[in-house]
Amino acid sequence: MNIRTKLVLVLGLGLAVNLWIGLHAVNVLKQANKESAQVHLESSNIVTTSLNAQVHFKKQVQEWKDILLRAQEPALYGKHLRQFISEEQLTRDNINLLLPMLAQNSEAGDYARRFLSAHERLGVQYRDALKAFVPGSQSTTVQVDRAVLGIDRQPTDLLDHVVDSVQRYKEAQLTAIEVRVALIEQENLILTIISMSSAVLLLLWLIDHAVAQPIATATNIAQRISEGKLDNPINAKGRDEAATLLYALENMQRSLRDYQQSLRHSEERTRLLLDSSGEGIYGIDLAGNCSFCNPSALRMLGYSRRSDLIGKGIHSLIHHTKADGTPMSEEECRALATYRTGEAAHVENELFWRADGSSFPVEYRSHPILNDGKLIGAVVTFSDITQRRQSEQALHRAHADLAQERARLAERVEERTRELHQVNLELARTARAKDEFLATMSHELRTPLTSILGISEMLVDQLYGPLQEQQIKVIETIHESGSHLLTLINDILDIVKVEAGKMELAWDLVPVAQLCEASLRLIGPSARRKRQQVNFKISSEAGLLRCDARRLKQLLVNLLGNAVKFTPEEGSIGLKVKIDKRRRQICFQVSDTGIGIPKELQSKLFQPFVQLDSQLTRRYSGTGLGLALVYRMTELHDGRVSVESTPGKGSVFSVHLP
């Protein structure tokens, strides 16, 4: 939790406590005001009722006096008597109303009950006195007046006590409420002061604990880091801003420690680089004195100690004279110019002088040394180029010899070119002769073979008369040998055409299913003679294919023929056609359960005139041209051919065409 959140929580807690105190005070004050209003209301009702009783009692007494004063007139006597009785009843009614109201005021209630008893006795006395009263008789008036003289004093005093007691009780209750309100206000003030003081103290403690102490700790750590003391651990804990500051100081201390270690390693690497460098290296300060040098510089300059160079004017020691013997001024020295102007220099050929007074040719480079963009010196690297000069001289001599040899080679190349031209002419004549020979052989061999095959077929069919079984077998052998020879001639001619680049395809849209079925029909008799099972499966999506139908059929027949030839009797061969939509290709797969092909021999399969095993050549007749033609025909169709085979289990040849 960060410091801001903690401060907000503390202030919020203080405000919440003060708010609760304020709300409590308001609630108590509301209750007190409610009680005060209730007291006022009840007291007003009590006072009003008691005053009404007092007024009616006084009217009752006044009506009694009016009875005595106006008794000469009977009509007035009756009127005042009725009024007397009415006021008496009203007085009694108000006192009865007043008694329940005085349940909390025992003193006033006692006075009221005593008044009610006295009032009843007073009524009895008034009525007893009226029994002797004769209206219009002066003597009875005086007699009655004497009989009741002073009897109303006690009830009057009691009623006055009731009114006074009610007023005192009201004032006492209001005073008690005011005192309680004052105490509540004082209590709320004390609670507010305590809560605010607690909040301030808690806030001060929090500021000291969360801000002042971490800042003091961070200040001490920063002071320690500034003094280079980076090994003392910083125990940063928490997640507030102070902890973040300590984490930052910890990371800074770690980074500075790593940087110092890296700097020491860098200085060590620089020292090793300077010491191991084969080039001489020295530094120049702003006064032109040597500031550092490496062992190679000492060795090449003929000095044994670094102190012989460091702190001394380097120009006057090693670069004071030109090659012609004239002095080299400091203004002409480009190495010194670098630390003055800040411009790098590269000098390929000048002289440096050794401690023993001898000189040697050097190539040197000078670069400015900057510190925060301010030029503070220069560094010079130099090499002894004595051997390079000797090598350059030898190279010049070699160049001259090479020029002579180049001239001789040019003559020989020209002569060889003439010879190659003659050879090319001879090769062209040979190629034409080969083409003519192949054309002649194609005609001269195919024509008699065709006749032989035709006649042998007619003999086998016994068109010239019946033959013996042995004769038929001999003629079938002649027919098979002739067919094999014709196939061989055709394969040789085809492979020669392909190699010569003269094979042209007759492109057309060909039904794939019909092409496959025609190919299977051609190898059907051979498969049936060996009692082999022939399987054919084609995808329903394989429709028309743009290809050379004759060449693709030749390709499939070669693969299927090999499958029949190298599969034992009662084995199985198969042709499967499927569509690869992702690559937009059609794939022809020819499989067999034949002898299989070892992995190490599969790379030789598609080379012309190659059979993998001499024993196989003797066992299975063939020229080794079939798969070579398959490979070339596939390439002419912009496709590819692959093989998967396991010895003893069979092979699968796949032809992929676009």
ZAMAR-645255 format. One record per residue (C-alpha): residue in one letter; y, z, x. Coordinates in steps of 0.2 Angstrom, whole numbers, padded with zeros to 4 digits, always signed. Layout:
% ZAMAR-645255
AYZX/...
% end
This chain:
% ZAMAR-645255
M+0000+0000+0000/N+0017-0005+0008/I+0032+0007+0010/R+0042-0002-0004/T+0028+0001-0016/K+0027+0019-0011/L+0045+0022-0013/V+0046+0014-0030/L+0031+0025-0035/V+0040+0041-0030/L+0056+0036-0038/G+0047+0030-0053/L+0037+0047-0054/G+0054+0057-0053/L+0062+0046-0066/A+0046+0048-0077/V+0047+0067-0075/N+0065+0068-0079/L+0063+0056-0094/W+0049+0068-0100/I+0060+0083-0098/G+0075+0074-0107/L+0063+0068-0121/H+0056+0086-0122/A+0074+0093-0123/V+0079+0080-0136/N+0064+0085-0146/V+0068+0103-0145/L+0086+0101-0149/K+0081+0090-0164/Q+0070+0104-0169/A+0083+0117-0167/N+0096+0106-0176/K+0083+0104-0190/E+0080+0123-0191/S+0099+0126-0190/A+0102+0114-0204/Q+0087+0122-0214/V+0095+0139-0211/H+0112+0133-0216/L+0104+0125-0232/E+0094+0141-0236/S+0109+0153-0232/S+0121+0142-0242/N+0109+0143-0257/I+0106+0162-0255/V+0125+0165-0253/T+0129+0153-0268/T+0116+0162-0279/S+0122+0179-0274/L+0140+0175-0277/N+0135+0167-0294/A+0126+0184-0298/Q+0142+0193-0292/V+0153+0182-0302/H+0143+0184-0318/F+0141+0203-0316/K+0160+0204-0314/K+0162+0193-0330/Q+0149+0205-0339/V+0160+0220-0334/Q+0175+0211-0340/E+0167+0206-0356/W+0163+0225-0359/K+0181+0229-0356/D+0187+0215-0368/I+0175+0223-0381/L+0183+0239-0380/L+0201+0232-0379/R+0199+0220-0394/A+0187+0230-0405/Q+0200+0231-0419/E+0195+0213-0424/P+0177+0212-0429/A+0177+0193-0426/L+0182+0196-0408/Y+0170+0210-0406/G+0156+0199-0410/K+0162+0185-0398/H+0164+0197-0383/L+0147+0205-0387/R+0138+0189-0386/Q+0148+0184-0371/F+0143+0201-0363/I+0125+0198-0367/S+0125+0180-0359/E+0134+0186-0343/E+0121+0200-0342/Q+0107+0187-0343/L+0115+0175-0331/T+0117+0189-0318/R+0099+0194-0320/D+0093+0176-0319/N+0103+0173-0302/I+0096+0189-0295/N+0078+0184-0300/L+0082+0167-0291/L+0088+0176-0276/L+0073+0188-0273/P+0061+0174-0267/M+0075+0167-0256/L+0076+0184-0247/A+0058+0185-0242/Q+0063+0184-0223/N+0078+0196-0226/S+0071+0213-0231/E+0087+0222-0231/A+0096+0210-0243/G+0080+0209-0254/D+0080+0228-0255/Y+0098+0228-0260/A+0094+0215-0273/R+0079+0224-0281/R+0090+0240-0281/F+0104+0230-0289/L+0092+0223-0302/S+0086+0241-0307/A+0103+0247-0308/H+0109+0232-0318/E+0095+0236-0330/R+0100+0254-0332/L+0118+0249-0334/G+0113+0237-0348/V+0104+0252-0357/Q+0119+0263-0355/Y+0130+0250-0362/R+0119+0248-0377/D+0117+0266-0380/A+0136+0268-0379/L+0139+0254-0391/K+0128+0264-0404/A+0143+0276-0407/F+0156+0262-0407/V+0164+0258-0423/P+0175+0242-0422/G+0193+0246-0427/S+0191+0265-0423/Q+0203+0270-0409/S+0193+0287-0407/T+0176+0278-0405/T+0184+0266-0392/V+0190+0281-0381/Q+0174+0290-0383/V+0163+0275-0378/D+0175+0271-0364/R+0173+0288-0357/A+0154+0287-0359/V+0153+0272-0348/L+0167+0276-0336/G+0162+0272-0318/I+0144+0267-0322/D+0147+0249-0315/R+0152+0255-0298/Q+0134+0257-0290/P+0128+0240-0296/T+0144+0232-0290/D+0142+0240-0273/L+0124+0235-0272/L+0128+0217-0276/D+0142+0217-0263/H+0129+0224-0250/V+0117+0209-0255/V+0131+0197-0251/D+0136+0205-0235/S+0118+0206-0229/V+0115+0188-0233/Q+0130+0183-0223/R+0125+0194-0208/Y+0107+0187-0209/K+0114+0169-0209/E+0125+0173-0194/A+0111+0181-0185/Q+0099+0166-0187/L+0112+0154-0182/T+0116+0164-0167/A+0097+0165-0162/I+0096+0146-0164/E+0111+0144-0153/V+0104+0156-0140/R+0088+0146-0140/V+0097+0130-0138/A+0106+0137-0124/L+0090+0143-0116/I+0082+0126-0118/E+0097+0117-0111/Q+0096+0129-0096/E+0078+0127-0094/N+0079+0108-0095/L+0093+0109-0082/I+0082+0120-0071/L+0067+0108-0073/T+0078+0093-0070/I+0085+0101-0054/I+0067+0106-0048/S+0060+0089-0052/M+0074+0080-0044/S+0074+0091-0029/S+0055+0088-0028/A+0057+0070-0029/V+0070+0070-0016/L+0060+0081-0004/L+0044+0070-0007/L+0055+0054-0004/L+0062+0062+0012/W+0044+0066+0017/L+0038+0049+0013/I+0052+0041+0023/D+0049+0052+0037/H+0030+0050+0037/A+0030+0031+0032/V+0046+0025+0041/A+0054+0037+0054/Q+0038+0042+0062/P+0030+0025+0063/I+0047+0018+0070/A+0048+0032+0083/T+0030+0028+0087/A+0034+0009+0088/T+0049+0013+0099/N+0039+0022+0111/I+0025+0009+0111/A+0039-0005+0114/Q+0046+0005+0128/R+0029+0007+0136/I+0026-0011+0134/S+0043-0016+0142/E+0038-0005+0157/G+0022-0015+0159/K+0010-0002+0153/L-0002-0012+0143/D-0018-0002+0144/N-0014+0012+0132/P-0023+0009+0115/I-0013+0007+0099/N-0022+0015+0085/A-0015+0005+0070/K-0021+0010+0053/G-0016+0007+0035/R-0009-0008+0027/D+0010-0004+0024/E+0024-0011+0034/A+0023+0002+0047/A+0005-0002+0050/T+0009-0021+0050/L+0022-0017+0064/L+0009-0007+0074/Y-0003-0021+0072/A+0010-0033+0078/L+0014-0023+0093/E-0005-0021+0096/N-0007-0040+0095/M+0008-0042+0106/Q+0001-0030+0119/R-0015-0039+0118/S-0007-0056+0120/L+0004-0049+0135/R-0012-0042+0143/D-0021-0058+0140/Y-0006-0068+0146/Q-0004-0057+0162/Q-0023-0060+0165/S-0021-0078+0162/L-0006-0079+0173/R-0016-0070+0187/H-0030-0082+0185/S-0018-0096+0185/E-0009-0090+0201/E-0027-0088+0209/R-0031-0106+0203/T-0015-0112+0210/R-0018-0104+0226/L-0036-0110+0227/L-0029-0128+0223/L-0016-0127+0236/D-0028-0120+0249/S-0042-0132+0245/S-0031-0148+0243/G-0033-0161+0257/E-0015-0166+0255/G-0001-0156+0263/I+0010-0146+0251/Y+0026-0137+0254/G+0041-0130+0244/I+0060-0131+0247/D+0072-0118+0240/L+0090-0122+0236/A+0095-0118+0254/G+0084-0131+0261/N+0072-0119+0268/C+0053-0119+0266/S+0047-0107+0252/F+0028-0110+0253/C+0015-0121+0261/N-0004-0124+0261/P-0016-0124+0275/S-0017-0143+0275/A+0001-0144+0278/L+0000-0131+0293/R-0015-0141+0300/M-0007-0158+0299/L+0010-0152+0305/G+0002-0142+0320/Y+0007-0125+0315/S-0005-0110+0315/R+0005-0097+0304/R+0014-0099+0288/S+0028-0089+0295/D+0032-0103+0307/L+0038-0113+0292/I+0042-0102+0278/G+0061-0097+0277/K+0066-0110+0290/G+0075-0127+0288/I+0060-0139+0284/H+0070-0154+0288/S+0075-0150+0305/L+0057-0145+0309/I+0047-0160+0302/H+0058-0174+0297/H+0072-0175+0309/T+0070-0192+0317/K+0066-0210+0310/A+0052-0222+0317/D+0065-0231+0328/G+0071-0215+0336/T+0087-0213+0327/P+0091-0196+0319/M+0087-0194+0300/S+0101-0185+0292/E+0099-0173+0278/E+0109-0185+0266/E+0096-0198+0270/C+0081-0187+0267/R+0075-0191+0249/A+0064-0175+0249/L+0080-0164+0251/A+0089-0175+0238/T+0076-0169+0225/Y+0081-0151+0225/R+0100-0156+0225/T+0099-0169+0211/G+0083-0165+0202/E+0076-0183+0204/A+0058-0186+0209/A+0055-0197+0224/H+0041-0207+0231/V+0041-0213+0249/E+0027-0223+0255/N+0030-0225+0274/E+0040-0212+0284/L+0037-0201+0300/F+0034-0182+0300/W+0034-0173+0316/R+0022-0160+0322/A+0025-0144+0331/D+0020-0152+0348/G+0033-0166+0346/S+0021-0180+0341/S+0024-0190+0325/F+0012-0197+0312/P+0015-0209+0297/V+0015-0201+0280/E+0017-0205+0261/Y+0025-0191+0252/R+0031-0187+0234/S+0044-0174+0229/H+0046-0166+0212/P+0059-0154+0206/I+0055-0136+0202/L+0063-0130+0185/N+0064-0113+0178/D+0069-0113+0159/G+0077-0130+0163/K+0087-0124+0178/L+0083-0132+0195/I+0077-0119+0208/G+0069-0130+0221/A+0057-0144+0225/V+0039-0147+0230/V+0033-0160+0242/T+0015-0167+0244/F+0012-0178+0259/S-0003-0187+0266/D-0007-0193+0284/I-0009-0212+0281/T-0014-0216+0299/Q-0032-0221+0294/R-0025-0231+0279/R-0014-0241+0291/Q-0029-0245+0301/S-0039-0249+0285/E-0024-0261+0280/Q-0025-0270+0296/A-0044-0272+0295/L-0041-0277+0277/H-0029-0291+0282/R-0042-0297+0294/A-0055-0297+0281/H-0044-0306+0269/A-0042-0320+0282/D-0061-0321+0285/L-0063-0321+0266/A-0052-0335+0263/Q-0062-0346+0276/E-0078-0341+0267/R-0070-0345+0250/A-0066-0362+0256/R-0084-0365+0263/L-0091-0358+0246/A-0080-0370+0236/E-0087-0385+0246/R-0105-0378+0242/V-0101-0375+0224/E-0094-0393+0222/E-0110-0400+0230/R-0121-0389+0219/T-0111-0394+0204/R-0115-0412+0208/E-0133-0408+0210/L-0134-0398+0193/H-0126-0413+0184/Q-0140-0424+0190/V-0152-0411+0185/N-0144-0410+0167/L-0145-0429+0166/E-0164-0428+0170/L-0166-0414+0158/A-0158-0424+0144/R-0169-0439+0148/T-0184-0427+0148/A-0179-0420+0131/R-0177-0437+0123/A-0194-0441+0130/K-0202-0425+0123/D-0194-0429+0106/E-0201-0447+0107/F-0218-0440+0112/L-0218-0427+0098/A-0213-0441+0085/T-0227-0452+0092/M-0240-0438+0093/S-0235-0433+0075/H-0238-0451+0069/E-0253-0455+0080/L-0262-0438+0077/R-0258-0436+0059/T-0263-0453+0054/P-0281-0453+0060/L-0283-0434+0055/T-0278-0439+0037/S-0291-0453+0037/I-0304-0441+0044/L-0300-0427+0031/G-0300-0440+0017/I-0317-0448+0022/S-0325-0430+0025/E-0319-0425+0008/M-0327-0441+0000/L-0343-0437+0010/V-0344-0419+0004/D-0341-0425-0014/Q-0356-0438-0010/L-0346-0453-0016/Y-0356-0464-0005/G-0372-0457-0010/P-0382-0441-0009/L-0383-0432+0007/Q-0395-0419+0014/E-0389-0401+0014/Q-0388-0400+0033/Q-0377-0416+0033/I-0365-0409+0020/K-0363-0393+0031/V-0359-0404+0046/I-0347-0414+0037/E-0339-0398+0030/T-0337-0392+0048/I-0329-0408+0052/H-0317-0406+0037/E-0312-0388+0042/S-0309-0392+0060/G-0298-0407+0055/S-0288-0396+0043/H-0286-0383+0057/L-0281-0396+0069/L-0268-0403+0056/T-0261-0386+0053/L-0260-0383+0072/I-0250-0400+0074/N-0239-0396+0059/D-0235-0378+0066/I-0232-0385+0084/L-0220-0398+0077/D-0211-0385+0066/I-0209-0372+0080/V-0202-0386+0091/K-0190-0391+0077/V-0184-0373+0075/E-0182-0370+0094/A-0172-0386+0095/G-0161-0381+0080/K-0166-0397+0071/M-0175-0388+0056/E-0164-0391+0041/L-0168-0382+0024/A-0168-0390+0007/W-0159-0377-0003/D-0163-0376-0021/L-0165-0363-0036/V-0184-0359-0036/P-0194-0349-0049/V-0201-0334-0038/A-0216-0331-0049/Q-0222-0350-0048/L-0219-0350-0030/C-0230-0334-0027/E-0244-0340-0039/A-0244-0357-0029/S-0246-0348-0013/L-0260-0337-0019/R-0269-0352-0026/L-0269-0360-0008/I-0278-0345-0001/G-0289-0341-0016/P-0304-0351-0010/S-0304-0342+0007/A-0302-0325-0001/R-0316-0329-0013/R-0328-0334+0001/K-0325-0317+0008/R-0327-0308-0009/Q-0309-0301-0006/Q-0299-0293-0021/V-0282-0302-0022/N-0268-0291-0031/F-0251-0298-0037/K-0237-0288-0044/I-0219-0295-0047/S-0204-0287-0054/S-0198-0292-0071/E-0181-0295-0063/A-0187-0308-0050/G-0181-0324-0058/L-0173-0338-0048/L-0171-0338-0029/R-0160-0349-0019/C-0171-0355-0005/D-0181-0369+0003/A-0196-0369-0008/R-0208-0378+0004/R-0203-0367+0019/L-0204-0351+0009/K-0221-0356+0002/Q-0226-0360+0020/L-0220-0342+0025/L-0230-0334+0011/V-0246-0344+0015/N-0245-0339+0033/L-0244-0321+0029/L-0257-0322+0015/G-0269-0332+0026/N-0267-0319+0040/A-0271-0306+0028/V-0287-0315+0022/K-0292-0319+0040/F-0290-0301+0047/T-0297-0292+0032/P-0316-0289+0032/E-0327-0295+0017/E-0325-0286+0001/G-0308-0279+0007/S-0292-0282-0003/I-0275-0291+0000/G-0259-0290-0011/L-0243-0298-0014/K-0229-0288-0021/V-0211-0294-0026/K-0198-0281-0029/I-0179-0281-0031/D-0167-0270-0020/K-0151-0269-0031/R-0142-0258-0019/R-0143-0271-0005/R-0144-0286-0017/Q-0160-0292-0009/I-0177-0298-0014/C-0192-0291-0005/F-0209-0300-0003/Q-0223-0288+0003/V-0240-0294+0009/S-0252-0280+0012/D-0270-0280+0017/T-0284-0267+0021/G-0288-0276+0038/I-0290-0271+0056/G-0272-0266+0058/I-0260-0267+0073/P-0257-0254+0086/K-0239-0248+0087/E-0237-0254+0106/L-0242-0272+0101/Q-0231-0274+0086/S-0216-0280+0096/K-0226-0295+0102/L-0231-0301+0084/F-0217-0313+0082/Q-0218-0322+0099/P-0225-0340+0098/F-0242-0344+0106/V-0246-0325+0108/Q-0261-0317+0101/L-0263-0298+0104/D-0280-0297+0110/S-0292-0310+0119/Q-0307-0303+0109/L-0298-0306+0093/T-0294-0324+0099/R-0313-0327+0101/R-0317-0318+0084/Y-0302-0325+0074/S-0297-0343+0077/G-0278-0346+0078/T-0264-0352+0089/G-0252-0337+0087/L-0239-0348+0079/G-0240-0342+0061/L-0230-0326+0063/A-0218-0334+0075/L-0214-0347+0061/V-0213-0333+0048/Y-0200-0325+0059/R-0190-0341+0062/M-0191-0346+0043/T-0185-0329+0038/E-0170-0330+0050/L-0166-0348+0043/H-0165-0340+0026/D-0153-0326+0033/G-0166-0313+0030/R-0177-0301+0041/V-0195-0297+0043/S-0203-0280+0047/V-0221-0274+0049/E-0229-0257+0045/S-0247-0255+0051/T-0261-0242+0055/P-0276-0247+0066/G-0291-0248+0055/K-0282-0246+0039/G-0272-0261+0037/S-0254-0269+0038/V-0239-0272+0027/F-0228-0287+0031/S-0211-0286+0022/V-0199-0301+0021/H-0181-0297+0014/L-0171-0311+0008/P-0153-0311+0001/
% end
